[in-house]
Amino acid sequence: MTLAWRVAGSVFALVVWCASASAATYVVDQAKGDDAAAGTEAAPWKTVGQGVAALKAGDRLIIKAGVYREAAAVKALGTAEAGITIEAAPGEHVVLSGGDRVTGWAPCTQEQAGGNEHFKNIYFADIAWRPTALFEDGKEQTLARSPNEGWWSTVKADSTTVTDPVHLKQSANAWDGATLFFFRYKGVVQVRQPVKSFDPETGTITLAGPLSESPRAQYTPGSDRYRLENKVTLIDRPGEWSWEARGESGARVYYWPRGANVAEAMIEVPRRNTILNLGSTAHCTVRGLEIVLAAYPGRTADAAIGGDVNKSTPGAGKSITIQGCTIHHNGRFGFQGRGYVDFKFTGNLVYRNQYGVSIGGHTGSIVEGNEIAENTVDGLIIAGGSRNILVRRNYIQHHNLFGHPD
């Protein structure tokens, strides 16, 4: 071996040794941590946000058991030689939640409940955000609706009106404040719009917004379906809830709890859209986390974990791995991300989100060994612009609520 090669080899070894020597292991512990501490096992941080903000190439973040109600973005860039790892402590249950617990419930008067005959069972609480779902003791509850089961069929519908004199026979103000959920047969399209007015003589509801922006949308009497939702007067059984806007961004939530003691029940409402954003990192592995209750952001691509690659960060989106995570009951996507390279999604359980897993514009990605089940619309989406994608040994099942059995 020449002297030049020996020198080059020594320099390379020195660079690798220096990178590994500067790597650190940090600890987050909600129960006994302090974000002003050193982030060590003996002096852990309290929040995941503090932990990910401190990461650099080669670092490892260990998260101790707890429910972490926060959102965090990983912005450090690892390298092929010095990757970043974020993982649950071995054998410990770590939950990253987009939801907040709601407390301060008070019993409704009949007037507050809009005259509802069940008012003695209904409680209310005011929150500082608009709810998209409600959970009691980890189980999603039902937005109050009519009919309670199934759907009503339309007699006639167009972009802004629904007519059904068979079922719509109530008083003129019966549907004030309600939302109409419409299921258009052709195109398998679902949309919600607030009720603007109701004509009981014709059984016609006029909506505050269009059911479709397209003038070519086709409506099929008898096959198009709808239901009315989110009105306190519709609450008629345990587990039903509704809400009304309060101020610019708040809400009053009404709920008939399943448990006998509403003060002790764990009642949660999703608040944060993206819980762990990976769009600005690279060479990063996330392992062993439970990720739940991301809020429904509307028809955007927000996901509980993931996020589109940040194109203003050179190198972002390369070699990201999500492994052994449980991702469920999130309002939009479990995972969604566009523009990743060498992405690996392996050994995860993804269920009861609106969409399970969606990748687009990926190159060289692997989806392997996951169970993806019972998401409302689609289980796995491989979107446009993706190349060299390997999908194997996954169990993908029961995605047929709205006619998308994939």
C-alpha positions, 0 to 999 in steps of 0.5 A: 500500500502506498503512503498516499493511500495510508494517509487517505485511509487514516484521514477517513478513519479520523473523520468517521471517529470524530463523527461518532465521538460527537454523537449523543444519546438524549432522553425525554421523560414526561414524568420527571423531565425538565426542558432546562435540564441536560437531556441525559438519563439522569437529567432528562428533558420533559418534551419531545419538542425540546428533544428533537430541537437539540438533535444533530447528525449521529444523535439518538433520542430515547422517549420514556413512557407517557402521553405527549400532547404536542407537535414537533418537527425534526429539522436536523440532517443526519448522514449516511455515516451518522444517522438520527434515531428517535425511538421509544424506550425499550418496553415502554409505551410512548404516545404522541397525541394531537388531541387535548383532554377536555375538562370543565364539563357542566350539565346543560339546561333544557334551554342550552340544549335547544329544548332537547328532552334528553338535556339532563344527560347532556354536558357542555364544555368550552374549548379554544379550538374547533373540534373534528372528533371526540374520544372517550377513553380512547374510543371515537364517539358519534357526531349527533346525526339524523338518521341515527343509522344509515342514510336518507335518499334524495328525491332531488339534488343539485349543487346547493340544494337537497330535496326530500319531502319524505323525511324533511317535514320539520319546522322551518328552523329545525335545521338551523346550525346543522351540517348536511353530509352528502354522499354523491353516488356518481364519483363516490364523493362525500362532502359536508356543507352547513345548512343555510335555510330549510323550506318545510313546504317542499322539504328542501334544504339550501346549503351555504356552499356547493356540493361540487365546484364542477358544473359537470357533477351528476346527481342521481335521485334515489342513489345519492344519500345524505344525513344531517349532523352536528346539532345539539337537538339531535343528541339522543343516546350515550356517546353522541356529541355536537358543537357550536362555534364560539368567537373566532376560533373556539367552540362549545362542545355538547356530549352525552357521556358513556361513563357515569362520571364525566369529570373522571372520564378521559375525554379528548378532542383532536387539536394539532394537524401534524404530530411529527413532521419529517419533511426537513430531516434526512437519514432519520429513523423513527421507531416504536411510537404510537401516534394518534388523534391528529386533527382533521385539517380539511382537504389538505395533505396534512398527516399525523407523521411525515409531511412533504419534503422541504425543498428549501433544505438541501438534502432533506427527505433522504433515507427516512425510516418509520419502523414499528409504529402504531398510527391510528385515529388520525383525522386525515393521513396516517403517513403522507409525504411527497418527494422522499428518496430511499424511504422505508415504511416497515413493520407498522400498524396503521388503522382507522385514519381517514387515509392510511399511507400515501406516498407521492413523488418517491424514488426507491421507497419500500413499504413492507411488513405493515398492517394497514386496516379499516381506514375510512377511504384508502389504505395505501396510495402510491401517487404520481411521480413515484419510481422504483417503489417496492410493496411487499408482505403487507396485510391491507384490508377493510377499506370499503366504507365509502366504496374504496376497497383497497 
